[in-house]
């Protein structure tokens, strides 16, 4: 596979300009703002201007974000001739539009909330188009769609896929509409990015999806080439950018290096440009610092035209940028009248036809999450990308580990397990808080406290210079406490009052952002939110994105008495409310490691068990599985029990596995991040070379120098290896 390049072979977009590439292109040339007063749901205030889709959306039985994503995917795949090998979607709202309506009406039927999870957007697309490979959901706030494209790029570079459908989607909902208003970040007159009189942003909605293809030469009709990208984190503040824009500058610098493009070769910069005073100023400083006294190329933001569509914003910007290189134009910075003299940029104030060969696409989000892409003309011939042979998984070495369960911290968990007792229950507050600074205990709610505590414990004893440089976080449900508290207050006050603190904490990546701030981690800060395999998918993503820098891998979910029984089918059927998680401090370097872990497989198994045959092949075949692993920890989630048991039986029949196999949820409990706990326990078992009594017999079982395989079954099928060094 060496020598392949990554092309955008087709794409689809739904925006306030309209549906489809051609409609958006023609409206873009007119440079007319599409911001209008909110109509989607009644507002207690004077409706603020938003970027709302101007035509009826055929909902069917899916929430609005799902439908927007599906519409964009339909356009991107209409000539595809088969399913993609993988799907990667960035989103923040998931099924929130429907969830809000049901919560406001007091509905208690869990079936109504079955599409709430952010990961259900990508799953719906994968099911519709028959994808059986990795199906990943990225939730890094407003950089989600751009981060999804970077992950898709690395998935193609790794050799694990040849065609990937990737992009971003978000719909307007009360959480974001009132949330940004509570932060006093909304301009009641509409967004005017980079204008001297700007007062804030306008919330929008939309979707953009891309079919990315690895090929030696541009496929017929290729729109553009995805040359490179980069992800960084400010590690500065949960919601505000670093004033100097240093994290953004580093993201642009690293993206150019990844693409093999010089800054002088950039013809256009698609700016993040939300219209808020701080964000625009920080981005302007970052761009000026990047060019270091050299002439800055033409630049513009379209958020004055169609608002800030959150997770979709970067993907929609990438779609416009791809059209810019194909058609030869620079879009205008809609809404600008008098450029702010304090911002060292001169945004374009009119549509301009010109030759465009390479483009920078900026996207920044809460938690200081920066994502930048470099697009080029499909005929540029910039040269081959780096592609690893055979898509093999490279292991990481474990240099620290911790877990939190209903039993308590790691030591309490292992002690209880060794006595044959289960770990079900909610994490005791004392265990969750004992490693945290007092101010963190005061201001953070349950999930963020859990993640920060896990991270601090996993990195215990590590000194400055040897701390994690990146954070990878897997969670199915995100911060339920903040989500509930924000919406409860909103509905109790007839949508007149809401909490800015709860809004900032409600985004899925808020806990990872807190960890980045604590550890001053400037590298990728990625939150993956899938089904019960979010932790495994987070490690899989780290395998694509991490080089030699050490990183923290965390998987955690909280139980919320109000929302968990509605959202989580496992929680609603469990005998005992359970939450918790696990963390690993990982490096590529072996010295001082206790064991190693490798992400071997992630696939989507919405129907059929053919994915199990592929799983066995990826693990090296039946003989290797029997020889390499002395224990299998098998995840059988309650809501997929019938399907998961069939998959497990197919696996056992195909491998003739002779050693113990244990359903880890039987002792960990029905927590969405149970696999994170199981993986940490596997590391502990491999360190000792023994499986404790009570787990798979009355006496401890000797692993005989072999490792442990952690399998996840259900809608997603996953596999992690934990082996001795």
Secondary structure, DSSP 4 states (H G I P E B T S, - for coil): -TT-EEEEEEEEEEETTEESHHHHHHHHHHT----EE--SS--SSSPPEEB--SS----TTS-HHHHHHHHHHHHHHTT--S--SEEEEE-S-TTHHHHHHHHHHT---GGGGTT-STTHHHHHHHHHHT--S-EEEE--GGGHHHHHHHHHHHHHHTTS-SEEEEEEEE---HHHHHHHHHTT-B-TT---TTBTT---B-BB-EEEEEEEEEESSPPTT--EEEEEEEEEE--S-SSSPPTT-HHHHHHHHHHHHHHT--GGG--EEE----S-HHHHHHHHHHHHHHHTTSPPPEEE--HHHH-B-THHHHHHHHHHHHHHHHHTEE---TT-SSB-TTSS-----S-EE----EEEEEEEEGGGEEEEEEEE-TT----PPP--GGGPPPPEEEEEEEEEBTTBSHHHHHHHHHTT----SPPPHHHHHTTS-HHHHHH--HHHHHHHHHHHHHTTTPPTTSS-SEEEEE-SS--HHHHHHHHHHHHHTTTS---HHHHHHHSTTHHHHHHHHHHT--S-EEEE--STTHHHHHHHHHHHH--SS-EEEEEEE---TTTHHHH-HHHHH-SS---EEEEEEEES--TT-SEEEEEEEEEE-SS-SHHHHHHHHHTT-HHHHHHHEEEEEEEE-GGGHHHHHHHHHHHHHHHT--SEEEETHHHH-S-TTHHHHHHHHHHHHHHHTEEPTTTSSSS-EE-TT-EEEEEEESSEEEEEEEE--
